[in-house]
Amino acid sequence: MRDTLPKIFKEIAETYPDSPAQGFKKTRDGNFIFLTYREVHHIVRHFAAGLAELGVVRGDHIGLISDNRPEWQHADLGILALGAIDVPRGCDATTGDLRYILGTAECRIVVTENNTQVEKICGEKDGLPKLNTVISFDPVKPETVEKATGLGIKIYQFEEILTRGETWYEQHPDYVAAEVEKGKADDLACIIFTSGTTGEPKGVMLEHRNFITQLDEIPDRLNIVHGDKVICVLPIWHAFQRACEYIIISTGSTLCYSKPMASVLLKDFQLLNPQIMPAVPRVFEALYDGINKTMRKTGGIVYNMFTFFVTIGTLQCRISRKLFRQKPSFHKNSLFFYWVALVIPWLILTPLKKLGDVLVFKKVRAKLGNNFKEGVSGGGALPPAIDEFFWVCGIKVVEGYGLTETAPVVAVRPFAKPVIRTVGKAIRGVEIKIVDEDGNECPMGKKGVVMVRGGVVMRGYYNKPELTKKAIDVNGWFNTGDIGVMTINNELMLRGRMKDTIVLLGGENVEPLPIEMKMNESRFISQSVVVGQDERFLSALVVPAKDEVLIYARENYIKYDTYTDLLKTDAIKKLFDNEIQNLVSPKTGFKAFERIASFTLLEKPFEVGVELSAKQEIMRYKLSEIYEKEIKAMYK
């Protein structure tokens, strides 16, 4: 395999020139347009040439501020072709984010999406002294151009750069290809500023080799082959989506852009008939919720049949996983006694599971088209209930693990023989170990901090050498800050994050994530966050599933004037108390000190940029400020 991303792209474009590289919607009727690898390569060359004409040279930092669209990949590959380094972020970035990111990275040129983003960036000129050029994918208003010119900033249209680049390329036909060949594996590809779930964003420096290490094994582990359509809904600037794009390119597959909204996504599934979808857990939760809501609304014999076969299928799958070693194991054991005890129940349940497959689950799978092979969940923990539901339905959802600092994939559950509740073994070229508080390696089955070493580990944090030293030790081991445990077969199971650990007054350490995922299994709970640091007991901030609560109120004749009033009624409070106590209890595997003693119902869902990061993770450090009053009230 070639040693830089542009070299790999060039090789694939020459091998599969007529294969579709990108699919996106630009037609009024919502149909997809496809660009071939030859066409994309043509655009990338000309954009690189256009940047070269503007004076971009190897090592320059180029801002890339955009949401999901095909031009993002064109710009990214064009920047990398010259040996330059892109500094990406999405359009949801605040002006403060942009000032910090683009200013810290000292970007002279920024490629962005539209007039709104141009205005935001130019408005921060005082904090961006080196900024002199902005390139917009979409048209920019004349008044915005005039204002930018007054600030000493030149505005170009993306198409204008392509046109200029085509002319420059004809005059310098060997320049771009020569720059591509100069590239080395340890060249920087990008500086991705973390979304800040724990405070000030840090610039993660990722080299070409960090991404290329993943290309060695992941396509085989996930069964991605030439010609597959991969439907993408992840934030395009994030490391997870970025790795997906390079994996897709390396296999000559097709990247298809969609949106993480159930109504849009399901329609696109029917239009595209894709094989694979990488997404954050929240997307799979939305699909799960949508299926269950549809069945409950249908009601009657259809809903009863659905519930029956899900129950039967769950039992059958649990037995199958035990019999065929698809369940985590922490010590050597023989399957003989399992087979003696479980073979008869398995033989009884398997025909019923197959009947459910014909009557129920086949219809569920049809929603994802005829060719769908698997979903790939990453960017957060996949809730166990969601994991098991898709397993029962015969829809493979494999879970991966990684961080921005590891470009991001460290491990991923294999397509061929997945082991539930794990994220699989480390990919080739990567090592994982679990260490205790003293840095000693833990035996299998013992919980500790996940450490990672290998080709995926970042160069370091941009202009933060002290933070880099804290994160990566002298032997190259990166401290992920995640808590995990290794199985006897070296599969990794995650248990939460060190920084999220809640320490109660009694000294008990609590990992909030497993509790939150269990609470979220309730159809009445949309989101939840466990709190209780330095308190006597745990409490929770709970966002109700509004539609389900309103249905419950109607069915139980609860009187109320507004939704706000409804959440304050004794009947609704009792409903949530019963749900939480039944889900989080010793019967479901939780310790006594892990029970939720108090909760507050929040009317407003958590929002990206407020309580959630761009990949929809809870930014816990913000909650104590945003909900200070509500949290204090639970401990009076």
N, C-alpha and C positions, 0 to 999 in steps of 0.2 A: 504494500500500500504506500502511496506517495506520502511525503512528510509534511505537507501543508494543505489547508482546506481548498485554496484556489487550484492547486495541482490536481487534487482529487476531483473537483468539479469539472475541470477541463478534460480530464481523462474520461469521466462518465459522459460528458456532452459529446465527446468524439465517438464513444462506444455506442451510445443510444441516442443519436441526434434527433430521431423522429418520435421518440417516446415522450408522452406528456410529462412535463416537469412541475407545472403549477395549474391549479384550477381555482377560479374565482368568479364571483358574480358581478357582471357589469351591465347585463341586458335588463331592459325594463320588465321583462316577464320573469326575471329571477333565475334564468338558466345559467349554467356555468360556461365560462370561456376557458380554454386550455392553451397554454403556451408550451411548446416543445423544448427539449434541452438545447437544441440548436438555436431557437429564438431567444431563450434566456441567456445563453452564452453570448450571443450577439449584443444584447442589451448591456450585459455586465462589462464586456470589453469596451463598449463605447462610453459607459459611465466612468469607468476607470480612466479612459483617455481624457474625458472631460475634466475629471479631477486633476489629472496631470497637467492639463493646460492651465488650471487655476493655481498651479504651483505646489500641489500636494506631493510630498515625498515620503519615503520610508520612515516610519516612526512617528509621523504626525498623528495627533488625536483629533478624530472627527466625531462630533455629536450626531447621534441618530435617534431622533425623538419622533416616534410614530407608533400607531396601533397596527393591528394585523392587516396586511395588504401585500400584494405581490411585489410592489416596488421596494419594500423593506429588504427582501432577499437580494434584489438587484443591487441596491445600494451597499448592503453588507459585503457581498462578494466583490463588488467593484472596489470598495475601500481596501479589503484584504489583498486584492490582486496587486496593489501598489506597495504592499508591505506597511500600510498605514493601520491604525488601531481605532476601532469605533467605540464610542461611549454611548450605549443605548439607554433609552427609557421610554415609557409609554406616554400617551397624551393626557393621562390623568395626573401627571406630575404637576405639582403646584409651582408657582413662580419661585418660591423659596427653594424647592427641590432643584429646579433648573439652574438657578443661580449657584447653588452649592456644587452640583454635579459638574456642570459645564465650566464653572470657574475653577474648581479644584483640579480638573483635568486639563485646564488651559486650552480649551478648544478654540481654534481660529475659525473653523468652518463647521456649520451645523446643518444637517439634512433633516427636514421635518415634514409634517404631513399637510398642513393647510394654513389658511390665513390666521385662524385663531392661535395656532402654535407660534407662527411667525411673530404675531403681536406680543405674545407672552415672552418670547425669547428676547426680542428687541427691547421690550420694556425693562429688561434687566441689564441693559448695556452698561450701566454704571458699575455693576458687579462683575462684568465680563469684559475687561479692558482689551483682551486679545481678539474678541469676536469681530470679524469684518465681512463674513459671507454667510448667507443663509440660502439654502436650496429647498424649495417646497415642491412636494409631489402634486398638490392641487393648486389651482390658480390663486393668486394673491391680489387683493384689492389695490387699485392705484394709490389710494390715500395711505395704505400701509407701506407701500413701496416708497412713497414720497417721505413719509416720516422716518423710515429706516435709513434712507439716503442722507437725511439730515443728521443722523447719528453716526454716519460713516460706515454704514452696513450696506453691502451690495446684495440685492435679492435676485435670485435666478429661479426659473421654473425647471423642474426635473427634465422635462422634454427639451428645454433649451440646452441643458448640459449634454444630453444625449446627441443633439444635432451638432453642437460644437465639438463634442468628442468624436463623432464620426469623421468630421473633417480633419481633426488633429490626428486621428488614428491612421487615416490615409497618408498623411504627411510623415508619420512616424510608425510605420506598420509593425516594427519589431519591439517597440518600447514596452508595451504592456506584457507581452509574452516573456520578455527578458526579466522584467520585475517579478513576475510570477515564479520563474525558475530560480531567482536569487533567494527566495524564501526558505527559511529553515524551521525545523520543528519547534525550537525554543523561542521563536519570534512571538511577541505579544499579538494576540488576535483582538482582544477587547478588554475594556475595563468596565465591569458591571457593578454598579453601586447597589448594594443590598437594599431591600425595601424598608429596612429599618424597623423590624419587629421588636428590637431591643434598644432602640435609640438612634443616634446619628448614623446615617448610611456610611458604609465603608466601601472603597473602591477595590473590588476583587480583580486582580490581574490574571487573566487566563491566556495561556499560550496555545498555539496550534496543537501541540502534542497532547494537551489536556483533553481536547475534544476528540482527537484522532485515536487516543487510547480506547475510547468507547466503541469506535467503529470496528474494532477487531472482532468482538464477540457478540455484541448486542443484536445485530441483525439475525444471527443464527439462533440466539436464545429466544428472540421474539418471533421468529419465523417470518421476517420481512423479506420479501423477494422482489425482483424486478417486475414492474407492472402493477404492484399493489397501489391502491389509492388509500392515502392516510388523511383522515379528516382532522383538522387542527383548530382548536378553540382557545389554546393557551395564550397568555400575554406574550407577544412575539419577542419582546426585549428580554424576557426572562431566560435564565440558563436552561431550564427544562425544555422550553419550546425551541431554543437555539440548538440544543443537542439533537432534538427530534428532526429539525430541518437538515442537519448535516448527515444524520443516519439515513434519512429519506434520499438525499442526494447520492450517498455512497452506494445505495442499492439500485439506483435508477428508477426509483418509485415516484409517485405523484403526490405532491403536497396540495391539499384542497382546503381552502380557508372557509371557516364557518363561524358561528357565534355561539357562546355558551348559554343560549336561551332555549328551553325545551322546544318551543314552537318552531323556531328557526332550525334548530339542530335536527329534529326528527324529520322535517321536510327535506333537509339537505341529505339525510341518510337515504331517503327514497329516491332523490335525484341522482345521487352519486353511486349508491350501492358500494360503499367503501369496505376495505378489509380490516382497517385498524383505526383506533381513535386513542391518542394520548390525551389525558386530561387530569385536572386536579380532582380530589375526592368529591368536592362539592358538585361537580357535573354529574358524577355517577349517583350521588344522593338525589339530585333533581330528577334523573331518569327513574330511579327507584320510587320516589314520592309520586311522580306522575303516573306510574303503572298502578300503584296502590290506590291512589285517588280515583282513577278511572274505574277500577274494580269495585270500590266502595259505592261510587255513584251508580254503577250498573245494578248492584244489589241482587237480591233474589238468589236463584239457583246458580247463576254464573259466579257471583261473589263467593257463595258457599263452596262451590267446586274449586275455585281458585285457592281459597284458604285451606281446604282439605289437602289438595295436591302439594301446596307449598309445605305444609306440615309433614306430609308423607315423604316428600322429596328431601326435606332437611334431615329427617331421620336416616333415610337411605344413604345420603351423601356423607353423613357423619360416620356411619358404619363403614362405607366404602373407603373413606380416607384412612380409617384405622387399619383396615385389612390390607390396603395397598400402599402403606407407608407415605401417605400424603398429609400427615399430621405431624407437627413438631415433636421431636423426641430428644431427650436429654441424657439417655443412657441406653446401652445395648439391651435389646429385648427380642424374644422370640415371638413370632406371630402365631405359633401353634395354638396356644390357649385362646387367643382372640378368635381364630377361625372356628375352634370347637364351640365357643360360646355364642358367636355372632353369625355363623354361616346360615342358620335357619331363618333368623329375622331378616337377614340380607336377601335370601332367596324369596321370601314372602313379599318384601317391600319393593324389590327391583321391578317386577312386572307392573306394580301400581305406579311406580315412578315413570316407567315407560308409557303407561296409559296417560298419565298427567302430561308427559312430554307431547303426546299427540293432541290431547284435548285443550291444553292450556299454554304450556311453555313454548310450543312451536309458534303460536300467535304472538307471544311476547318477542321472540327472536325476529319475527318478520318485521317488526317496527324498525329494526336496524338493517334491513335489506337482506338479500339472499347470500351475500358473499362475506359477511362480517366474521372475522376470525377472533379478534380480541380487543379489549380495552386495556390501556396501560395507565395505571394510576400512579401519580407521583406528586411531589410538592406538598405533601402532608400525609397523615395517617389515614388509611382507608378504614372506615368503621367496620367492625366485625360483622354486624348484621347485614350491611350492604354487600360485603365480600361473599358471605354465605348465600344470600339471595340470588346473586348472579350465577354463582356456582350451581345452585339448584336449577335455575332456568336453562342451564347449558350455555350461558354466555361467559366466555373466559374473560376475566379481568385480572391481569397480573399486576402485582404491586412492585414498584421500584423505590429505591431510596438514594438520596444524595442531597447535596447542598450546592449553593452557588460556588462555594470555595472548591468544589470537586467537579465542576464543569458539566452537569452536576452528578452524573450517575456513578454510584459506588457498587450497587448490587441491584438485581432485578430477578423476580421470580420467573423461572423458565416456562415457556409456553407448553413444552412437551409433557413435563411432569411437575406441576406446581405443588408446593407444600403450603397449605393455608396458614394464614396469620404470620407468615414470614415474608421477607423481601428477597429471599434466595441467597445464593452465595455471592461473594465478591466477583466482579467480572475479571477477566484475564488482565494482568498488569496491575492489579490492585490487591492490597492486603488489608484485612480488618482484624483488630484485636479489641478485647474488652478489658479495661483496667479498673482497679478499685481506687479509692481516694488517695492511696499512697503511690499510685502508679504501677502497682504490681498487676500482672496479667491474671484475669479471673479464670477459674475453671469453667468448663461448659455447664450451662444451666445457672450460673451466678450472674446477677445483674451488675452492670458497671457502665463506665463511660465508653462510647464507641470512638476508637482511634482508627485513622485511615492513612495508608501510605501507598504511593505508586504514581503512575503516570497521569492520573486525573487531578492530583493536588495542585492548587494554584501556585503561582510564583510568590504571591504575597499580597498584602494590602497596599494600595498605591499611597506613597509618601507617608506610610505609617510603619516604620521598621520595628518599633517596640511592640505594636499589636501583632505584627507578623511573628515575632519571636515567641510571644505568648501562645500563639495558635499552632505553630509548627516547631517541634523540638529539633535538637541537633541531629537526630537520626532520621528526620524527615516525616515523623508521625504527626498528622494533623488532628487536633482535638476538636471533634465535631460538636461537643456540648450536648449530644444526644445520649440517652440512656438505652442500653440494649442488652441482649443476652444471646449467646451462640448455642445452637443445637449441636447434637453429636455429629451431624453431617455438615457442619460449618455454615448452616443457614442462619441469617441474622433475623432476630425478632426485636422490634423496637418497643420501648416502654415509656417514652416521653422525653422531655428536655430537662437538663440539669437546671437551667435558669427558671423553668416553670415550677420546679418542686416547691410545694408549700410546706412550711415547718410550723406545726401547731405549738401552742404554749406548752403542751405536755411533752414536746420533743419528737412527736411522730412526724415522719416524712411522708407526704402524700403527693402522688403523681396525678395531676388533675385530668389529663387527657383521657385515660380509660373511663373515668367517671362521666366526663362530658359526652363521650361517644355512647355510653350506655344510656344516659338521659335522652340523648337525641334520637334513640330508637322509638321513643313515644311519638305517635302521629300528631300529638298536640304540641310538641316542642320542636321549634325550628332551629334555634341556636341556644347554647348555654355556655356559661363560664363559671368555673368553680373558684371561689376566693376563700381567704381565711388565714393569710400569713400572720403569724404571731397572735392568733386568736385561739379561743378555747375549742371552737368547732368550725366545721365547714359550712359555707353558705353558697348560694348560686344566683347569678343573674340569668334570667331565663327569658328568651324571646319566644312567645307562643306562635304556633302555626295558625295565623289569623283565620283562614278559611275553615279549618277544622274546629276551632273554638266556636265560630259562629254557627256551624252546623250542630254542634253539641248543644249550644244554647237554645236553638230552635227546637231540636228534638226533645229537650227536657223542659221546655216552656219557661225558660229563665227570662225574667223581665229586666230590661235595661233601656237607657236612652241613647248612649253612645258606646263605642267600643271601649273607650277609656273607662267608663262606668262599669262595663261588663267585667273587665279584668279585676275590678275591686270587689265584686260580689263574693259572698261566702261560698256559693256553689262552685264557682270557677277556682277559687283558692283551694277548695277541698279536692277538686278534680286533679289539680297539679300536684298537690301534696301526696295524694294516693299514687299517682303515676311515678313520681320521683322515689317514694319510699318502696314501691314494689320493684322498681328497676335497680335501685342502689341499696342492696341489703345483703346480709350474710348468705341468704339463699342464692343470690346471683354471684357469689364469690368475693364480695367486698367485706373489709374488716369493719368493726364497729365504729372506729374513729373516722371512717371514710363516708359515713352516712351524711346526707345533707339535712342539717337541722333547721335551716331557714332559707327562704328564697324570695326574690323580688321579680315580678313580671314586668317586662319592659315592652312598651307599646311599639316602639320603633325598632325595626331590624337593624343589625349591625351593617355598616356601610364601608366599602373600600375607600381607603384614604382617611377614614375616621377611626373606626375600631379594627378594621381589617387591612392587611397588606394587599398588594396587587394580586398575589396568588391566593387571597382570601383566607390567610392565616390570622388568628387573633393577635393583635398587638397588645399584649397583656399590660405592658408598662403604661399604656395610655388609660386603661380602664380605671385605675385608682383615682385619676384626675377627673375623667368624664363622669364617672358614677360615684364620686366621693360621698355625696349625700345619701344615695341609696345603700351603699355598702355600710356606712356608719349606722344607718337605721336598723340594719339586720343584727347589729351587735350591741344594741342598747339594753 
